[in-house]
Amino acid sequence: MIPTNTRQCMDRIRPLLDQTVASAITNRWAALTRNSGGLGQLEALVVHYGLIHGTSTPQIQRKGLYVFTADHGIVQEGVSADAQDATAALSRQFLRGGSAAQVICREARIEPVLVDMGSLRGGEPGVLNYRIAAGTSDICRGPAMTEAQVNSALETGVQLAEDAAGRFDVVGLGQIGVGASAAASAMLSAMTGRDASETTGRAEGLDDATLNRKVQAVRTAVTRNQAETVSPHGALRCLGGFEIAAMTGFILGAAARRLPVVVDGFVAGAAAMCARGLAPDCLDAVMFSHLSPDRAHAILLSFLAVEPVLELHLREGAGFSAALAIQLLETSVRLYQEISTPEVE
């Protein structure tokens, strides 16, 4: 059962299309550029951003990047090229400012926030600690989370989005956690009906043997939990992770408060897929940062009927592409604000 606060949040979500706002932004672009659509998708970005905020004069001043971290029990099935302790190492790199995402954050003045929802170790200085448990259960053997755990993660995400809406004009959403892509693949299989061979991507450094184990583990997990995954909430509880559930709640909370969210990568995309299943109009508030080279990511974006901001063959995680897309979005808004109307003699 979906928790009360999350349900109330879902009930507040409305479609954000406003033809008056869209026309005003489009007409201003036409007046600013000599060729209609001369700035291509940059113009569409500003239209989308303005629609979320409900204004034809959008501003970007306060930017945030929320990265959620957790561990996954499916790692026990040998599905990852990384050891389980890589989650802690990547979290420390992010907290110390050494990740690629942090470089963009410094350059673009984006405030980074790391949220621990369920890492094995925990206790890293500087992290927001909402740790539910030391990783999820192995989804090849049963549900990833209990009802209480998934609902706690959802509520945390909604709460953090409420806070973010008062602090930021736009936020990015990213993830750190070994085994998360296998969980996201299982969710994609369960919610689209596609086989694990299609929904399971080859992560960086994955050899053929490990990829085969990952595909089989995803297939096993979907079959083992199929009786409980007929609803988005059930798919999230049985196949997802603490951080995926928190990102799902965050997207719902952000949509209810009209806070633009830039989703980073495949795992955060799986959270967006689940959020759409719970409240279809929530995706009006979401932008998708990029398309990675993995076919599974393309399948996910196609299933959601969305287009990414960037197509640069990016694989870097931990919010990097979301931060890069926010930087591009800010540039687009600045162009919209500062290009002068051409004088015709």
C-alpha positions as CSV (number, residue, x, y, z in Angstrom):
1,M,0.0,0.0,0.0
2,I,1.3,3.4,-0.9
3,P,2.0,5.6,2.2
4,T,-0.3,8.4,3.0
5,N,2.1,11.4,2.4
6,T,3.1,9.9,-1.0
7,R,-0.5,9.3,-2.0
8,Q,-1.4,12.9,-1.0
9,C,1.6,14.1,-3.1
10,M,0.4,12.1,-6.1
11,D,-3.1,13.6,-5.8
12,R,-1.6,17.1,-6.2
13,I,0.2,16.4,-9.5
14,R,-1.4,18.0,-12.5
15,P,-0.5,18.2,-16.2
16,L,1.8,21.2,-16.8
17,L,1.0,22.0,-20.4
18,D,0.0,25.7,-20.7
19,Q,-0.5,26.8,-24.3
20,T,-0.3,30.5,-23.3
21,V,3.1,30.0,-21.7
22,A,4.3,27.8,-24.5
23,S,3.2,30.2,-27.2
24,A,4.8,33.2,-25.4
25,I,8.2,31.5,-25.2
26,T,8.0,30.2,-28.7
27,N,7.0,33.7,-30.1
28,R,9.9,35.3,-28.2
29,W,12.4,32.8,-29.6
30,A,11.0,33.6,-33.1
31,A,11.6,37.3,-32.5
32,L,15.1,36.8,-31.2
33,T,16.4,34.5,-33.9
34,R,16.6,35.2,-37.6
35,N,15.6,31.6,-38.4
36,S,12.6,29.8,-36.8
37,G,14.1,27.1,-34.6
38,G,17.6,28.4,-35.2
39,L,18.8,27.3,-31.8
40,G,17.3,23.9,-32.2
41,Q,16.6,21.9,-29.0
42,L,17.9,24.7,-26.8
43,E,14.7,26.5,-27.6
44,A,12.6,23.4,-26.7
45,L,14.5,23.2,-23.4
46,V,13.5,26.7,-22.4
47,V,9.9,26.0,-23.4
48,H,9.8,22.8,-21.2
49,Y,11.5,24.6,-18.3
50,G,9.1,27.5,-18.5
51,L,6.1,25.2,-18.6
52,I,7.3,23.5,-15.4
53,H,7.6,26.8,-13.6
54,G,4.5,28.2,-15.3
55,T,6.1,31.3,-16.6
56,S,7.2,32.8,-19.9
57,T,10.1,34.6,-18.2
58,P,12.0,31.7,-16.6
59,Q,15.0,32.2,-14.3
60,I,17.8,29.9,-13.1
61,Q,19.8,31.0,-10.1
62,R,19.7,28.1,-7.6
63,K,20.8,24.7,-8.8
64,G,21.2,21.4,-7.0
65,L,22.3,17.9,-7.7
66,Y,20.9,15.1,-5.5
67,V,22.8,11.8,-5.7
68,F,21.3,8.8,-3.9
69,T,23.4,5.9,-2.8
70,A,22.6,2.3,-1.7
71,D,23.8,-1.2,-2.1
72,H,22.0,-4.2,-3.7
73,G,21.8,-7.8,-2.7
74,I,21.9,-9.0,-6.3
75,V,25.6,-8.4,-6.3
76,Q,25.9,-11.8,-4.6
77,E,25.0,-13.3,-7.9
78,G,28.2,-12.1,-9.6
79,V,26.5,-9.5,-11.8
80,S,29.0,-6.7,-11.5
81,A,32.6,-6.1,-12.5
82,D,33.0,-3.9,-9.4
83,A,33.4,-5.3,-5.9
84,Q,30.7,-4.4,-3.4
85,D,33.0,-1.9,-1.6
86,A,33.1,0.3,-4.8
87,T,29.9,2.0,-3.6
88,A,31.7,3.4,-0.6
89,A,34.8,4.4,-2.7
90,L,32.6,6.2,-5.3
91,S,30.7,8.0,-2.5
92,R,33.9,9.2,-0.9
93,Q,35.2,10.4,-4.2
94,F,32.0,12.4,-4.7
95,L,32.0,13.8,-1.1
96,R,35.7,14.9,-1.5
97,G,34.9,16.7,-4.8
98,G,36.9,14.4,-7.0
99,S,34.2,12.9,-9.2
100,A,33.4,14.1,-12.7
101,A,30.0,15.4,-11.5
102,Q,31.7,17.5,-8.9
103,V,33.9,19.2,-11.5
104,I,30.8,20.3,-13.4
105,C,29.1,21.3,-10.1
106,R,32.0,23.6,-9.3
107,E,32.1,25.0,-12.8
108,A,28.3,25.6,-13.0
109,R,27.8,26.5,-9.3
110,I,25.5,23.5,-8.7
111,E,25.1,22.5,-5.0
112,P,25.8,18.8,-4.6
113,V,23.9,16.7,-2.1
114,L,24.7,13.0,-1.4
115,V,21.9,11.0,0.3
116,D,22.7,7.6,1.8
117,M,19.6,5.4,1.6
118,G,21.1,2.0,2.3
119,S,24.8,1.6,1.7
120,L,26.6,-1.4,3.3
121,R,29.0,0.8,5.3
122,G,27.3,4.1,5.9
123,G,28.7,6.8,8.2
124,E,30.5,8.9,5.6
125,P,31.1,12.5,6.8
126,G,29.1,15.0,4.8
127,V,26.3,12.6,3.6
128,L,22.6,13.0,4.4
129,N,21.9,9.8,6.3
130,Y,18.5,8.3,5.7
131,R,20.0,4.7,5.7
132,I,17.3,2.1,5.9
133,A,19.4,-1.0,6.0
134,A,22.8,-2.3,4.8
135,G,21.6,-2.9,1.2
136,T,18.6,-4.6,-0.2
137,S,17.9,-8.4,-0.2
138,D,18.9,-10.5,-3.2
139,I,16.1,-10.2,-5.7
140,C,16.9,-13.6,-7.2
141,R,15.7,-15.1,-3.9
142,G,12.8,-12.9,-3.0
143,P,11.6,-9.2,-2.7
144,A,14.3,-6.5,-2.5
145,M,12.5,-4.7,0.3
146,T,9.7,-5.1,2.8
147,E,6.6,-3.0,2.5
148,A,7.8,-0.8,5.4
149,Q,11.2,-0.3,3.8
150,V,10.0,0.7,0.3
151,N,7.4,3.1,1.8
152,S,10.0,4.7,4.1
153,A,12.2,5.3,1.1
154,L,9.3,6.8,-0.9
155,E,8.4,9.1,1.9
156,T,12.1,10.2,2.3
157,G,12.2,11.1,-1.4
158,V,9.0,13.1,-1.2
159,Q,10.3,14.9,1.9
160,L,13.6,15.8,0.2
161,A,11.8,17.1,-2.8
162,E,9.7,19.3,-0.6
163,D,12.9,20.7,0.9
164,A,14.5,21.1,-2.5
165,A,11.6,23.0,-4.0
166,G,12.2,25.7,-1.4
167,R,16.0,25.9,-2.1
168,F,16.5,25.4,-5.9
169,D,15.1,26.4,-9.2
170,V,16.2,23.1,-10.8
171,V,17.7,19.9,-9.5
172,G,19.5,16.9,-11.0
173,L,19.0,13.4,-9.8
174,G,21.7,10.7,-9.9
175,Q,22.8,7.5,-8.2
176,I,25.7,5.6,-6.8
177,G,25.5,1.9,-6.0
178,V,27.0,-1.4,-7.2
179,G,24.3,-3.7,-8.6
180,A,21.8,-0.9,-9.2
181,S,21.8,-1.4,-13.0
182,A,20.7,-5.1,-12.6
183,A,17.8,-3.9,-10.3
184,A,16.8,-1.3,-12.9
185,S,17.0,-3.9,-15.7
186,A,14.7,-6.2,-13.7
187,M,12.2,-3.4,-13.2
188,L,12.3,-2.6,-16.9
189,S,11.6,-6.2,-17.8
190,A,8.8,-6.5,-15.3
191,M,7.1,-3.2,-16.5
192,T,7.6,-3.7,-20.2
193,G,7.4,-7.4,-20.6
194,R,10.8,-7.5,-22.4
195,D,13.2,-10.3,-21.8
196,A,16.3,-9.7,-19.7
197,S,18.5,-10.2,-22.8
198,E,17.1,-6.8,-24.0
199,T,16.9,-4.9,-20.8
200,T,20.3,-5.8,-19.4
201,G,23.1,-3.6,-20.6
202,R,26.8,-4.2,-20.6
203,A,28.2,-1.9,-18.0
204,E,31.8,-0.6,-18.3
205,G,34.3,-3.4,-17.7
206,L,31.8,-6.3,-17.9
207,D,33.2,-9.4,-19.6
208,D,31.0,-11.9,-21.5
209,A,30.8,-14.3,-18.6
210,T,29.7,-11.6,-16.1
211,L,27.2,-10.2,-18.6
212,N,25.7,-13.7,-19.0
213,R,25.4,-14.1,-15.2
214,K,23.7,-10.7,-15.0
215,V,21.2,-11.5,-17.7
216,Q,20.3,-14.8,-16.1
217,A,20.1,-13.1,-12.6
218,V,17.7,-10.4,-14.0
219,R,15.6,-13.1,-15.7
220,T,15.5,-15.2,-12.5
221,A,14.6,-12.2,-10.3
222,V,11.7,-11.2,-12.6
223,T,10.3,-14.7,-12.7
224,R,10.7,-15.2,-8.9
225,N,8.8,-12.0,-8.1
226,Q,6.3,-12.0,-11.0
227,A,3.3,-12.5,-8.8
228,E,4.0,-9.3,-6.9
229,T,5.2,-7.0,-9.7
230,V,1.9,-6.4,-11.5
231,S,1.8,-2.8,-10.1
232,P,4.5,-0.2,-10.2
233,H,4.6,-0.1,-6.4
234,G,5.1,-3.9,-6.4
235,A,7.8,-3.8,-9.0
236,L,9.6,-1.2,-7.0
237,R,9.4,-3.1,-3.7
238,C,10.3,-6.5,-5.2
239,L,13.0,-5.5,-7.8
240,G,14.2,-2.0,-7.0
241,G,16.5,-0.5,-4.3
242,F,16.4,1.9,-1.5
243,E,17.8,4.7,-3.7
244,I,15.5,3.9,-6.6
245,A,12.5,4.1,-4.3
246,A,13.8,7.4,-2.9
247,M,14.3,8.9,-6.4
248,T,10.8,7.7,-7.3
249,G,9.4,9.6,-4.3
250,F,11.6,12.6,-5.1
251,I,10.2,12.8,-8.7
252,L,6.6,12.7,-7.4
253,G,7.3,15.4,-4.7
254,A,9.1,17.6,-7.3
255,A,6.2,17.3,-9.8
256,A,3.7,18.2,-7.1
257,R,5.8,21.4,-6.3
258,R,6.6,22.2,-10.0
259,L,10.3,21.7,-9.4
260,P,12.2,20.8,-12.6
261,V,14.1,17.5,-12.3
262,V,16.9,16.4,-14.7
263,V,17.2,12.7,-14.5
264,D,20.6,11.1,-14.9
265,G,21.1,7.7,-16.5
266,F,19.5,4.3,-16.6
267,V,18.9,3.7,-12.9
268,A,17.4,7.1,-12.2
269,G,15.4,6.6,-15.4
270,A,14.0,3.4,-13.8
271,A,12.8,5.5,-10.9
272,A,11.1,7.9,-13.4
273,M,9.5,4.9,-15.0
274,C,8.1,3.8,-11.7
275,A,7.0,7.4,-10.8
276,R,5.1,7.6,-14.1
277,G,3.4,4.3,-13.3
278,L,2.2,5.8,-10.0
279,A,1.3,9.3,-11.4
280,P,1.6,9.6,-15.2
281,D,1.5,13.4,-15.2
282,C,4.7,13.6,-13.0
283,L,6.9,13.3,-16.1
284,D,5.8,16.7,-17.2
285,A,8.3,18.0,-14.6
286,V,11.2,15.8,-15.7
287,M,14.0,16.2,-18.3
288,F,16.2,13.3,-19.2
289,S,19.9,14.2,-19.3
290,H,21.3,11.8,-21.9
291,L,21.2,8.6,-23.9
292,S,24.0,6.1,-23.0
293,P,25.3,3.6,-25.5
294,D,23.5,0.7,-23.8
295,R,20.4,-0.6,-25.7
296,A,18.6,-1.0,-22.4
297,H,18.7,2.8,-21.8
298,A,17.3,3.4,-25.3
299,I,14.5,0.9,-24.6
300,L,13.7,2.7,-21.3
301,L,13.5,6.2,-22.9
302,S,11.5,4.8,-25.8
303,F,9.0,3.2,-23.4
304,L,8.6,6.6,-21.6
305,A,8.3,8.3,-25.0
306,V,10.9,11.0,-24.1
307,E,14.0,12.4,-25.7
308,P,17.3,13.0,-24.0
309,V,19.0,16.4,-23.7
310,L,22.4,15.0,-24.7
311,E,23.5,12.2,-27.0
312,L,27.3,12.2,-26.4
313,H,27.8,8.4,-25.7
314,L,28.2,9.2,-22.0
315,R,28.6,6.4,-19.4
316,E,29.9,8.4,-16.4
317,G,27.5,8.1,-13.5
318,A,26.9,9.7,-10.1
319,G,25.0,12.6,-11.6
320,F,27.6,13.7,-14.2
321,S,25.2,13.9,-17.2
322,A,22.5,15.6,-15.1
323,A,24.9,18.3,-14.0
324,L,26.1,18.8,-17.6
325,A,22.5,19.0,-18.8
326,I,21.7,21.6,-16.1
327,Q,24.6,23.6,-17.3
328,L,23.3,23.5,-20.8
329,L,19.8,24.4,-19.6
330,E,21.1,27.4,-17.8
331,T,23.0,28.5,-20.9
332,S,19.8,28.1,-22.9
333,V,17.8,30.3,-20.4
334,R,20.6,32.9,-20.6
335,L,20.4,33.0,-24.4
336,Y,16.6,33.5,-24.1
337,Q,17.1,36.3,-21.6
338,E,20.0,38.1,-23.2
339,I,19.8,37.9,-27.0
340,S,18.6,41.2,-28.3
341,T,15.9,41.6,-31.0
342,P,17.6,42.2,-34.4
343,E,17.1,45.7,-35.8
344,V,15.8,45.7,-39.3
345,E,16.6,48.8,-41.4
